[in-house]
Amino acid sequence: MTDALRTPKMTEAEIDELRALREGYHVTDAFLVRLATHFVQAEVDGVLNPARHLADHLGVQRQTVLTYMRMARRRGFVAKNRP
């Protein structure tokens, strides 16, 4: 398996944008939309664990990213998982 399948294809500018949108304690819709976009794209690209990679970029725990993704689904920014 190549490294491309292990890490999301994100530029430093995209990472910086996510960090900037996450500033403060309030989780904004703009942050959730951008995070969900990167998460879903990473899944499409075959990244094995997008939550871990995004957590590393944001300086949070993997579970926090999964919580953000649940929030994004609840707000309708991502389609809910289907069996």
N, C-alpha and C positions, 0 to 999 in steps of 0.2 A: 504494500500500500504506500502511496506517495505521501509526502508531507502536505501536498495540496489538499488531500482529503482529511487532514487532521486539524488544520487551522482555517478559520474564516478568511475570506479575501476582503480585508478591510484596510483602507488607507489610514495613515496617521491622522489626516484631516477628519475622517469619519469617526475615529476613536475620540478625538478631541471634541467633536460635536456632541457625541453621546455624553461625555463627561460634563460638558458645559450645560447640557439640557438637564442633567441630574443634580445640578447644584441646589443645595437646600434640602429641606425635609419633605416638601410637597412633591409628589410624583405627578408630573404633568402629562397631559395627553400627548403632547409633542414628543416627549421622551419615550413614552410607551410605543408610539407609532414607529419611531426610528429604531428602537431596540427590537421590536417585533419584525420589522423589515429585515434587519441584519440577521436575526435568529432564523427566520424562515428561509432566507437566501442561503445561509450556511447549511441548513438541512438539505435544501435542494442540491447544493454543491457536494453533498456527501460528507460533511464534517461529522465526525463521530460523536462529539460532545460539545455542541455549540454553547450550552449554558456555562460550562467550565471556562471556555475561552473568553466569552463576554464578561464573566465574573472577573477574570484576571485583568482584562482591560479596564474595568470599572473600579477595581479594588474592593470588591464585595465578595460574599460567599456565593457559591453555585446556587444554593437554595434561594437566595435573594433574587437572582435572575429568573428562576422558575416562578417565584411569586409575582414578579413583574409581568411575566408572560401570562399568568392566570388573570392578572388585572387587565391586560390587553385583550384577552379573550372575552372577559366579562363586559368590557366596554365596547365590544364589537369590532376591534381593530384587527383581529385574527379569527379565522374560522375555527370553530371548536373541533377538537380531535374526533375522528369517527373511527369506530371499531373496524 
